[in-house]
């Protein structure tokens, strides 16, 4: 595995637990991107699940994935 050189780069420090992965992006960036993809991809539907942004309860997600992969969507 190759490692990228980081010499001379300052590291961004953030408060513990802060999510810096979306720094500088509009708050609705991913919502708009999902809408665009759903409009462009044939037979696509966008579903929004209740709960946290990143870790969805498996009891909610598994039935949806089973339906999707079985072609019953």
PDB file with SEQRES, HELIX, SHEET and CRYST1 records, atoms N, CA, C and O in Angstrom:
SEQRES   1 A   73  UNK UNK UNK UNK UNK UNK UNK UNK UNK UNK UNK UNK UNK          
SEQRES   2 A   73  UNK UNK UNK UNK UNK UNK UNK UNK UNK UNK UNK UNK UNK          
SEQRES   3 A   73  UNK UNK UNK UNK UNK UNK UNK UNK UNK UNK UNK UNK UNK          
SEQRES   4 A   73  UNK UNK UNK UNK UNK UNK UNK UNK UNK UNK UNK UNK UNK          
SEQRES   5 A   73  UNK UNK UNK UNK UNK UNK UNK UNK UNK UNK UNK UNK UNK          
SEQRES   6 A   73  UNK UNK UNK UNK UNK UNK UNK UNK                              
HELIX    1 AA1 UNK A   29  UNK A   40  1                                  12    
HELIX    2 AA2 UNK A   58  UNK A   70  1                                  13    
CRYST1    1.000    1.000    1.000  90.00  90.00  90.00 P 1           1          
ATOM      1  N   UNK A   1       0.841  -1.164   0.000  1.00  0.00           N  
ATOM      2  CA  UNK A   1       0.000   0.000   0.000  1.00  0.00           C  
ATOM      3  C   UNK A   1       0.891   1.234   0.000  1.00  0.00           C  
ATOM      4  O   UNK A   1       1.874   1.307   0.738  1.00  0.00           O  
ATOM      5  N   UNK A   2       0.540   2.186  -0.825  1.00  0.00           N  
ATOM      6  CA  UNK A   2       1.311   3.426  -0.881  1.00  0.00           C  
ATOM      7  C   UNK A   2       0.673   4.459   0.033  1.00  0.00           C  
ATOM      8  O   UNK A   2      -0.550   4.530   0.152  1.00  0.00           O  
ATOM      9  N   UNK A   3       1.492   5.237   0.661  1.00  0.00           N  
ATOM     10  CA  UNK A   3       1.002   6.291   1.541  1.00  0.00           C  
ATOM     11  C   UNK A   3       1.261   7.632   0.894  1.00  0.00           C  
ATOM     12  O   UNK A   3       2.305   7.833   0.273  1.00  0.00           O  
ATOM     13  N   UNK A   4       0.339   8.538   1.031  1.00  0.00           N  
ATOM     14  CA  UNK A   4       0.507   9.872   0.485  1.00  0.00           C  
ATOM     15  C   UNK A   4       1.401  10.690   1.403  1.00  0.00           C  
ATOM     16  O   UNK A   4       1.293  10.608   2.627  1.00  0.00           O  
ATOM     17  N   UNK A   5       2.264  11.463   0.815  1.00  0.00           N  
ATOM     18  CA  UNK A   5       3.131  12.336   1.606  1.00  0.00           C  
ATOM     19  C   UNK A   5       2.304  13.474   2.173  1.00  0.00           C  
ATOM     20  O   UNK A   5       1.502  14.083   1.464  1.00  0.00           O  
ATOM     21  N   UNK A   6       2.498  13.757   3.439  1.00  0.00           N  
ATOM     22  CA  UNK A   6       1.745  14.840   4.074  1.00  0.00           C  
ATOM     23  C   UNK A   6       2.666  15.925   4.605  1.00  0.00           C  
ATOM     24  O   UNK A   6       2.227  16.789   5.363  1.00  0.00           O  
ATOM     25  N   UNK A   7       3.916  15.895   4.225  1.00  0.00           N  
ATOM     26  CA  UNK A   7       4.869  16.890   4.712  1.00  0.00           C  
ATOM     27  C   UNK A   7       4.405  18.285   4.299  1.00  0.00           C  
ATOM     28  O   UNK A   7       4.060  18.515   3.140  1.00  0.00           O  
ATOM     29  N   UNK A   8       4.399  19.186   5.231  1.00  0.00           N  
ATOM     30  CA  UNK A   8       4.047  20.564   4.951  1.00  0.00           C  
ATOM     31  C   UNK A   8       2.550  20.841   4.982  1.00  0.00           C  
ATOM     32  O   UNK A   8       2.140  21.995   4.853  1.00  0.00           O  
ATOM     33  N   UNK A   9       1.731  19.820   5.149  1.00  0.00           N  
ATOM     34  CA  UNK A   9       0.294  20.027   5.212  1.00  0.00           C  
ATOM     35  C   UNK A   9      -0.134  20.141   6.661  1.00  0.00           C  
ATOM     36  O   UNK A   9       0.259  19.333   7.503  1.00  0.00           O  
ATOM     37  N   UNK A  10      -0.928  21.130   6.939  1.00  0.00           N  
ATOM     38  CA  UNK A  10      -1.420  21.249   8.310  1.00  0.00           C  
ATOM     39  C   UNK A  10      -2.661  20.379   8.452  1.00  0.00           C  
ATOM     40  O   UNK A  10      -3.444  20.238   7.513  1.00  0.00           O  
ATOM     41  N   UNK A  11      -2.827  19.819   9.594  1.00  0.00           N  
ATOM     42  CA  UNK A  11      -4.003  18.986   9.861  1.00  0.00           C  
ATOM     43  C   UNK A  11      -5.091  19.868  10.458  1.00  0.00           C  
ATOM     44  O   UNK A  11      -4.839  20.698  11.331  1.00  0.00           O  
ATOM     45  N   UNK A  12      -6.300  19.664   9.965  1.00  0.00           N  
ATOM     46  CA  UNK A  12      -7.440  20.391  10.511  1.00  0.00           C  
ATOM     47  C   UNK A  12      -7.842  19.732  11.818  1.00  0.00           C  
ATOM     48  O   UNK A  12      -8.110  18.532  11.863  1.00  0.00           O  
ATOM     49  N   UNK A  13      -7.882  20.495  12.842  1.00  0.00           N  
ATOM     50  CA  UNK A  13      -8.309  19.972  14.142  1.00  0.00           C  
ATOM     51  C   UNK A  13      -9.732  20.428  14.404  1.00  0.00           C  
ATOM     52  O   UNK A  13     -10.073  21.595  14.211  1.00  0.00           O  
ATOM     53  N   UNK A  14     -10.547  19.502  14.841  1.00  0.00           N  
ATOM     54  CA  UNK A  14     -11.936  19.827  15.116  1.00  0.00           C  
ATOM     55  C   UNK A  14     -12.299  19.332  16.504  1.00  0.00           C  
ATOM     56  O   UNK A  14     -11.621  18.466  17.058  1.00  0.00           O  
ATOM     57  N   UNK A  15     -13.370  19.882  17.067  1.00  0.00           N  
ATOM     58  CA  UNK A  15     -13.818  19.399  18.382  1.00  0.00           C  
ATOM     59  C   UNK A  15     -14.123  17.910  18.320  1.00  0.00           C  
ATOM     60  O   UNK A  15     -14.528  17.396  17.277  1.00  0.00           O  
ATOM     61  N   UNK A  16     -13.935  17.240  19.404  1.00  0.00           N  
ATOM     62  CA  UNK A  16     -14.182  15.798  19.464  1.00  0.00           C  
ATOM     63  C   UNK A  16     -15.595  15.500  18.978  1.00  0.00           C  
ATOM     64  O   UNK A  16     -16.561  16.120  19.422  1.00  0.00           O  
ATOM     65  N   UNK A  17     -15.700  14.552  18.071  1.00  0.00           N  
ATOM     66  CA  UNK A  17     -16.997  14.132  17.571  1.00  0.00           C  
ATOM     67  C   UNK A  17     -17.533  14.968  16.426  1.00  0.00           C  
ATOM     68  O   UNK A  17     -18.578  14.628  15.871  1.00  0.00           O  
ATOM     69  N   UNK A  18     -16.866  16.041  16.051  1.00  0.00           N  
ATOM     70  CA  UNK A  18     -17.358  16.885  14.968  1.00  0.00           C  
ATOM     71  C   UNK A  18     -17.143  16.191  13.629  1.00  0.00           C  
ATOM     72  O   UNK A  18     -16.110  15.561  13.400  1.00  0.00           O  
ATOM     73  N   UNK A  19     -18.123  16.316  12.760  1.00  0.00           N  
ATOM     74  CA  UNK A  19     -18.030  15.720  11.422  1.00  0.00           C  
ATOM     75  C   UNK A  19     -17.487  16.762  10.463  1.00  0.00           C  
ATOM     76  O   UNK A  19     -18.179  17.723  10.125  1.00  0.00           O  
ATOM     77  N   UNK A  20     -16.250  16.575  10.024  1.00  0.00           N  
ATOM     78  CA  UNK A  20     -15.644  17.537   9.107  1.00  0.00           C  
ATOM     79  C   UNK A  20     -15.721  17.077   7.663  1.00  0.00           C  
ATOM     80  O   UNK A  20     -15.212  17.763   6.776  1.00  0.00           O  
ATOM     81  N   UNK A  21     -16.349  15.926   7.400  1.00  0.00           N  
ATOM     82  CA  UNK A  21     -16.404  15.398   6.035  1.00  0.00           C  
ATOM     83  C   UNK A  21     -17.263  16.258   5.122  1.00  0.00           C  
ATOM     84  O   UNK A  21     -17.111  16.193   3.902  1.00  0.00           O  
ATOM     85  N   UNK A  22     -18.159  17.059   5.680  1.00  0.00           N  
ATOM     86  CA  UNK A  22     -19.037  17.908   4.874  1.00  0.00           C  
ATOM     87  C   UNK A  22     -18.692  19.381   4.995  1.00  0.00           C  
ATOM     88  O   UNK A  22     -19.490  20.242   4.624  1.00  0.00           O  
ATOM     89  N   UNK A  23     -17.525  19.669   5.504  1.00  0.00           N  
ATOM     90  CA  UNK A  23     -17.123  21.060   5.714  1.00  0.00           C  
ATOM     91  C   UNK A  23     -17.186  21.826   4.399  1.00  0.00           C  
ATOM     92  O   UNK A  23     -16.610  21.398   3.399  1.00  0.00           O  
ATOM     93  N   UNK A  24     -17.872  22.938   4.399  1.00  0.00           N  
ATOM     94  CA  UNK A  24     -17.956  23.788   3.226  1.00  0.00           C  
ATOM     95  C   UNK A  24     -19.057  23.429   2.251  1.00  0.00           C  
ATOM     96  O   UNK A  24     -19.306  24.188   1.314  1.00  0.00           O  
ATOM     97  N   UNK A  25     -19.731  22.295   2.436  1.00  0.00           N  
ATOM     98  CA  UNK A  25     -20.815  21.905   1.538  1.00  0.00           C  
ATOM     99  C   UNK A  25     -22.133  22.486   2.028  1.00  0.00           C  
ATOM    100  O   UNK A  25     -22.339  22.626   3.234  1.00  0.00           O  
ATOM    101  N   UNK A  26     -23.032  22.828   1.101  1.00  0.00           N  
ATOM    102  CA  UNK A  26     -24.362  23.279   1.537  1.00  0.00           C  
ATOM    103  C   UNK A  26     -25.055  22.172   2.329  1.00  0.00           C  
ATOM    104  O   UNK A  26     -24.794  20.990   2.102  1.00  0.00           O  
ATOM    105  N   UNK A  27     -25.920  22.541   3.240  1.00  0.00           N  
ATOM    106  CA  UNK A  27     -26.561  21.555   4.110  1.00  0.00           C  
ATOM    107  C   UNK A  27     -27.421  20.558   3.333  1.00  0.00           C  
ATOM    108  O   UNK A  27     -27.636  19.439   3.798  1.00  0.00           O  
ATOM    109  N   UNK A  28     -27.910  20.946   2.166  1.00  0.00           N  
ATOM    110  CA  UNK A  28     -28.760  20.045   1.384  1.00  0.00           C  
ATOM    111  C   UNK A  28     -28.017  19.392   0.217  1.00  0.00           C  
ATOM    112  O   UNK A  28     -28.649  18.876  -0.704  1.00  0.00           O  
ATOM    113  N   UNK A  29     -26.709  19.410   0.245  1.00  0.00           N  
ATOM    114  CA  UNK A  29     -25.885  18.896  -0.854  1.00  0.00           C  
ATOM    115  C   UNK A  29     -26.222  17.444  -1.207  1.00  0.00           C  
ATOM    116  O   UNK A  29     -26.465  17.136  -2.374  1.00  0.00           O  
ATOM    117  N   UNK A  30     -26.238  16.564  -0.226  1.00  0.00           N  
ATOM    118  CA  UNK A  30     -26.467  15.145  -0.500  1.00  0.00           C  
ATOM    119  C   UNK A  30     -27.925  14.872  -0.867  1.00  0.00           C  
ATOM    120  O   UNK A  30     -28.205  13.965  -1.650  1.00  0.00           O  
ATOM    121  N   UNK A  31     -28.847  15.641  -0.313  1.00  0.00           N  
ATOM    122  CA  UNK A  31     -30.253  15.496  -0.701  1.00  0.00           C  
ATOM    123  C   UNK A  31     -30.437  15.846  -2.171  1.00  0.00           C  
ATOM    124  O   UNK A  31     -31.106  15.119  -2.906  1.00  0.00           O  
ATOM    125  N   UNK A  32     -29.851  16.948  -2.598  1.00  0.00           N  
ATOM    126  CA  UNK A  32     -29.960  17.353  -4.004  1.00  0.00           C  
ATOM    127  C   UNK A  32     -29.281  16.344  -4.921  1.00  0.00           C  
ATOM    128  O   UNK A  32     -29.800  16.030  -5.992  1.00  0.00           O  
ATOM    129  N   UNK A  33     -28.116  15.831  -4.503  1.00  0.00           N  
ATOM    130  CA  UNK A  33     -27.407  14.836  -5.314  1.00  0.00           C  
ATOM    131  C   UNK A  33     -28.248  13.567  -5.467  1.00  0.00           C  
ATOM    132  O   UNK A  33     -28.315  12.997  -6.557  1.00  0.00           O  
ATOM    133  N   UNK A  34     -28.880  13.127  -4.398  1.00  0.00           N  
ATOM    134  CA  UNK A  34     -29.725  11.932  -4.459  1.00  0.00           C  
ATOM    135  C   UNK A  34     -30.922  12.166  -5.376  1.00  0.00           C  
ATOM    136  O   UNK A  34     -31.308  11.266  -6.122  1.00  0.00           O  
ATOM    137  N   UNK A  35     -31.515  13.356  -5.335  1.00  0.00           N  
ATOM    138  CA  UNK A  35     -32.635  13.677  -6.224  1.00  0.00           C  
ATOM    139  C   UNK A  35     -32.209  13.642  -7.687  1.00  0.00           C  
ATOM    140  O   UNK A  35     -32.925  13.105  -8.532  1.00  0.00           O  
ATOM    141  N   UNK A  36     -31.051  14.211  -7.986  1.00  0.00           N  
ATOM    142  CA  UNK A  36     -30.553  14.218  -9.362  1.00  0.00           C  
ATOM    143  C   UNK A  36     -30.307  12.796  -9.852  1.00  0.00           C  
ATOM    144  O   UNK A  36     -30.689  12.444 -10.968  1.00  0.00           O  
ATOM    145  N   UNK A  37     -29.667  11.978  -9.016  1.00  0.00           N  
ATOM    146  CA  UNK A  37     -29.411  10.586  -9.415  1.00  0.00           C  
ATOM    147  C   UNK A  37     -30.712   9.808  -9.639  1.00  0.00           C  
ATOM    148  O   UNK A  37     -30.829   9.049 -10.601  1.00  0.00           O  
ATOM    149  N   UNK A  38     -31.673   9.999  -8.758  1.00  0.00           N  
ATOM    150  CA  UNK A  38     -32.952   9.294  -8.902  1.00  0.00           C  
ATOM    151  C   UNK A  38     -33.659   9.713 -10.186  1.00  0.00           C  
ATOM    152  O   UNK A  38     -34.341   8.901 -10.811  1.00  0.00           O  
ATOM    153  N   UNK A  39     -33.500  10.979 -10.585  1.00  0.00           N  
ATOM    154  CA  UNK A  39     -34.111  11.446 -11.831  1.00  0.00           C  
ATOM    155  C   UNK A  39     -33.391  10.905 -13.062  1.00  0.00           C  
ATOM    156  O   UNK A  39     -34.022  10.668 -14.092  1.00  0.00           O  
ATOM    157  N   UNK A  40     -32.089  10.710 -12.966  1.00  0.00           N  
ATOM    158  CA  UNK A  40     -31.296  10.291 -14.126  1.00  0.00           C  
ATOM    159  C   UNK A  40     -31.265   8.783 -14.350  1.00  0.00           C  
ATOM    160  O   UNK A  40     -31.226   8.331 -15.494  1.00  0.00           O  
ATOM    161  N   UNK A  41     -31.282   8.006 -13.282  1.00  0.00           N  
ATOM    162  CA  UNK A  41     -31.136   6.556 -13.405  1.00  0.00           C  
ATOM    163  C   UNK A  41     -32.474   5.899 -13.747  1.00  0.00           C  
ATOM    164  O   UNK A  41     -33.489   6.197 -13.116  1.00  0.00           O  
ATOM    165  N   UNK A  42     -32.480   5.013 -14.735  1.00  0.00           N  
ATOM    166  CA  UNK A  42     -33.735   4.345 -15.099  1.00  0.00           C  
ATOM    167  C   UNK A  42     -34.284   3.518 -13.932  1.00  0.00           C  
ATOM    168  O   UNK A  42     -33.534   2.818 -13.253  1.00  0.00           O  
ATOM    169  N   UNK A  43     -35.563   3.605 -13.714  1.00  0.00           N  
ATOM    170  CA  UNK A  43     -36.277   2.828 -12.691  1.00  0.00           C  
ATOM    171  C   UNK A  43     -35.817   3.142 -11.265  1.00  0.00           C  
ATOM    172  O   UNK A  43     -36.092   2.369 -10.348  1.00  0.00           O  
ATOM    173  N   UNK A  44     -35.129   4.254 -11.068  1.00  0.00           N  
ATOM    174  CA  UNK A  44     -34.644   4.596  -9.722  1.00  0.00           C  
ATOM    175  C   UNK A  44     -35.749   5.271  -8.926  1.00  0.00           C  
ATOM    176  O   UNK A  44     -36.585   5.998  -9.463  1.00  0.00           O  
ATOM    177  N   UNK A  45     -35.724   5.006  -7.644  1.00  0.00           N  
ATOM    178  CA  UNK A  45     -36.602   5.682  -6.687  1.00  0.00           C  
ATOM    179  C   UNK A  45     -35.759   6.090  -5.511  1.00  0.00           C  
ATOM    180  O   UNK A  45     -34.873   5.348  -5.087  1.00  0.00           O  
ATOM    181  N   UNK A  46     -36.019   7.237  -4.990  1.00  0.00           N  
ATOM    182  CA  UNK A  46     -35.296   7.686  -3.809  1.00  0.00           C  
ATOM    183  C   UNK A  46     -36.140   7.400  -2.582  1.00  0.00           C  
ATOM    184  O   UNK A  46     -37.329   7.715  -2.537  1.00  0.00           O  
ATOM    185  N   UNK A  47     -35.507   6.799  -1.592  1.00  0.00           N  
ATOM    186  CA  UNK A  47     -36.162   6.546  -0.302  1.00  0.00           C  
ATOM    187  C   UNK A  47     -35.383   7.263   0.774  1.00  0.00           C  
ATOM    188  O   UNK A  47     -34.154   7.204   0.794  1.00  0.00           O  
ATOM    189  N   UNK A  48     -36.065   7.926   1.653  1.00  0.00           N  
ATOM    190  CA  UNK A  48     -35.439   8.580   2.792  1.00  0.00           C  
ATOM    191  C   UNK A  48     -35.892   7.846   4.041  1.00  0.00           C  
ATOM    192  O   UNK A  48     -37.088   7.692   4.288  1.00  0.00           O  
ATOM    193  N   UNK A  49     -34.932   7.400   4.818  1.00  0.00           N  
ATOM    194  CA  UNK A  49     -35.235   6.628   6.019  1.00  0.00           C  
ATOM    195  C   UNK A  49     -35.144   7.513   7.249  1.00  0.00           C  
ATOM    196  O   UNK A  49     -34.299   8.406   7.325  1.00  0.00           O  
ATOM    197  N   UNK A  50     -36.010   7.262   8.198  1.00  0.00           N  
ATOM    198  CA  UNK A  50     -35.948   7.982   9.465  1.00  0.00           C  
ATOM    199  C   UNK A  50     -34.783   7.466  10.293  1.00  0.00           C  
ATOM    200  O   UNK A  50     -34.441   6.285  10.232  1.00  0.00           O  
ATOM    201  N   UNK A  51     -34.188   8.341  11.052  1.00  0.00           N  
ATOM    202  CA  UNK A  51     -33.111   7.935  11.939  1.00  0.00           C  
ATOM    203  C   UNK A  51     -31.843   8.718  11.669  1.00  0.00           C  
ATOM    204  O   UNK A  51     -31.856   9.716  10.948  1.00  0.00           O  
ATOM    205  N   UNK A  52     -30.756   8.260  12.248  1.00  0.00           N  
ATOM    206  CA  UNK A  52     -29.472   8.950  12.084  1.00  0.00           C  
ATOM    207  C   UNK A  52     -29.033   8.978  10.626  1.00  0.00           C  
ATOM    208  O   UNK A  52     -29.463   8.152   9.822  1.00  0.00           O  
ATOM    209  N   UNK A  53     -28.167   9.941  10.294  1.00  0.00           N  
ATOM    210  CA  UNK A  53     -27.703  10.098   8.918  1.00  0.00           C  
ATOM    211  C   UNK A  53     -26.875   8.934   8.408  1.00  0.00           C  
ATOM    212  O   UNK A  53     -26.981   8.577   7.235  1.00  0.00           O  
ATOM    213  N   UNK A  54     -26.072   8.344   9.239  1.00  0.00           N  
ATOM    214  CA  UNK A  54     -25.080   7.396   8.732  1.00  0.00           C  
ATOM    215  C   UNK A  54     -25.329   5.943   9.094  1.00  0.00           C  
ATOM    216  O   UNK A  54     -24.988   5.058   8.308  1.00  0.00           O  
ATOM    217  N   UNK A  55     -25.895   5.670  10.222  1.00  0.00           N  
ATOM    218  CA  UNK A  55     -26.067   4.278  10.655  1.00  0.00           C  
ATOM    219  C   UNK A  55     -27.564   4.011  10.809  1.00  0.00           C  
ATOM    220  O   UNK A  55     -28.198   4.443  11.771  1.00  0.00           O  
ATOM    221  N   UNK A  56     -28.103   3.289   9.836  1.00  0.00           N  
ATOM    222  CA  UNK A  56     -29.535   2.990   9.850  1.00  0.00           C  
ATOM    223  C   UNK A  56     -29.757   1.682  10.589  1.00  0.00           C  
ATOM    224  O   UNK A  56     -28.987   0.733  10.443  1.00  0.00           O  
ATOM    225  N   UNK A  57     -30.806   1.644  11.373  1.00  0.00           N  
ATOM    226  CA  UNK A  57     -31.176   0.441  12.116  1.00  0.00           C  
ATOM    227  C   UNK A  57     -31.378  -0.717  11.129  1.00  0.00           C  
ATOM    228  O   UNK A  57     -32.179  -0.598  10.202  1.00  0.00           O  
ATOM    229  N   UNK A  58     -30.668  -1.826  11.314  1.00  0.00           N  
ATOM    230  CA  UNK A  58     -30.798  -2.969  10.396  1.00  0.00           C  
ATOM    231  C   UNK A  58     -32.235  -3.474  10.271  1.00  0.00           C  
ATOM    232  O   UNK A  58     -32.614  -3.992   9.221  1.00  0.00           O  
ATOM    233  N   UNK A  59     -33.035  -3.332  11.320  1.00  0.00           N  
ATOM    234  CA  UNK A  59     -34.423  -3.788  11.259  1.00  0.00           C  
ATOM    235  C   UNK A  59     -35.234  -2.966  10.257  1.00  0.00           C  
ATOM    236  O   UNK A  59     -36.254  -3.432   9.750  1.00  0.00           O  
ATOM    237  N   UNK A  60     -34.784  -1.757   9.977  1.00  0.00           N  
ATOM    238  CA  UNK A  60     -35.435  -0.908   8.977  1.00  0.00           C  
ATOM    239  C   UNK A  60     -34.832  -1.158   7.596  1.00  0.00           C  
ATOM    240  O   UNK A  60     -35.557  -1.242   6.605  1.00  0.00           O  
ATOM    241  N   UNK A  61     -33.524  -1.276   7.534  1.00  0.00           N  
ATOM    242  CA  UNK A  61     -32.823  -1.360   6.256  1.00  0.00           C  
ATOM    243  C   UNK A  61     -32.929  -2.726   5.581  1.00  0.00           C  
ATOM    244  O   UNK A  61     -33.092  -2.794   4.363  1.00  0.00           O  
ATOM    245  N   UNK A  62     -32.840  -3.797   6.335  1.00  0.00           N  
ATOM    246  CA  UNK A  62     -32.814  -5.146   5.742  1.00  0.00           C  
ATOM    247  C   UNK A  62     -34.063  -5.444   4.909  1.00  0.00           C  
ATOM    248  O   UNK A  62     -33.921  -5.912   3.779  1.00  0.00           O  
ATOM    249  N   UNK A  63     -35.265  -5.200   5.401  1.00  0.00           N  
ATOM    250  CA  UNK A  63     -36.437  -5.492   4.558  1.00  0.00           C  
ATOM    251  C   UNK A  63     -36.439  -4.692   3.253  1.00  0.00           C  
ATOM    252  O   UNK A  63     -36.856  -5.205   2.215  1.00  0.00           O  
ATOM    253  N   UNK A  64     -35.979  -3.448   3.298  1.00  0.00           N  
ATOM    254  CA  UNK A  64     -35.914  -2.643   2.078  1.00  0.00           C  
ATOM    255  C   UNK A  64     -34.898  -3.206   1.093  1.00  0.00           C  
ATOM    256  O   UNK A  64     -35.154  -3.255  -0.110  1.00  0.00           O  
ATOM    257  N   UNK A  65     -33.755  -3.625   1.601  1.00  0.00           N  
ATOM    258  CA  UNK A  65     -32.735  -4.206   0.723  1.00  0.00           C  
ATOM    259  C   UNK A  65     -33.192  -5.535   0.143  1.00  0.00           C  
ATOM    260  O   UNK A  65     -32.953  -5.813  -1.032  1.00  0.00           O  
ATOM    261  N   UNK A  66     -33.847  -6.359   0.955  1.00  0.00           N  
ATOM    262  CA  UNK A  66     -34.354  -7.636   0.452  1.00  0.00           C  
ATOM    263  C   UNK A  66     -35.369  -7.414  -0.669  1.00  0.00           C  
ATOM    264  O   UNK A  66     -35.347  -8.109  -1.685  1.00  0.00           O  
ATOM    265  N   UNK A  67     -36.254  -6.440  -0.474  1.00  0.00           N  
ATOM    266  CA  UNK A  67     -37.241  -6.108  -1.504  1.00  0.00           C  
ATOM    267  C   UNK A  67     -36.541  -5.623  -2.774  1.00  0.00           C  
ATOM    268  O   UNK A  67     -36.905  -6.016  -3.882  1.00  0.00           O  
ATOM    269  N   UNK A  68     -35.534  -4.766  -2.601  1.00  0.00           N  
ATOM    270  CA  UNK A  68     -34.812  -4.221  -3.747  1.00  0.00           C  
ATOM    271  C   UNK A  68     -34.097  -5.322  -4.531  1.00  0.00           C  
ATOM    272  O   UNK A  68     -34.237  -5.406  -5.751  1.00  0.00           O  
ATOM    273  N   UNK A  69     -33.336  -6.162  -3.838  1.00  0.00           N  
ATOM    274  CA  UNK A  69     -32.561  -7.189  -4.527  1.00  0.00           C  
ATOM    275  C   UNK A  69     -33.415  -8.335  -5.073  1.00  0.00           C  
ATOM    276  O   UNK A  69     -32.979  -9.060  -5.968  1.00  0.00           O  
ATOM    277  N   UNK A  70     -34.598  -8.498  -4.554  1.00  0.00           N  
ATOM    278  CA  UNK A  70     -35.478  -9.543  -5.077  1.00  0.00           C  
ATOM    279  C   UNK A  70     -36.253  -9.052  -6.306  1.00  0.00           C  
ATOM    280  O   UNK A  70     -36.936  -9.832  -6.971  1.00  0.00           O  
ATOM    281  N   UNK A  71     -36.141  -7.769  -6.594  1.00  0.00           N  
ATOM    282  CA  UNK A  71     -36.837  -7.212  -7.756  1.00  0.00           C  
ATOM    283  C   UNK A  71     -38.276  -6.815  -7.461  1.00  0.00           C  
ATOM    284  O   UNK A  71     -39.021  -6.461  -8.375  1.00  0.00           O  
ATOM    285  N   UNK A  72     -38.672  -6.869  -6.197  1.00  0.00           N  
ATOM    286  CA  UNK A  72     -40.047  -6.547  -5.816  1.00  0.00           C  
ATOM    287  C   UNK A  72     -40.218  -5.077  -5.443  1.00  0.00           C  
ATOM    288  O   UNK A  72     -41.136  -4.726  -4.702  1.00  0.00           O  
ATOM    289  N   UNK A  73     -39.360  -4.240  -5.942  1.00  0.00           N  
ATOM    290  CA  UNK A  73     -39.446  -2.828  -5.596  1.00  0.00           C  
ATOM    291  C   UNK A  73     -40.344  -2.141  -6.578  1.00  0.00           C  
ATOM    292  O   UNK A  73     -40.562  -0.934  -6.476  1.00  0.00           O  
TER     293      UNK A  73                                                      
END                                                                             
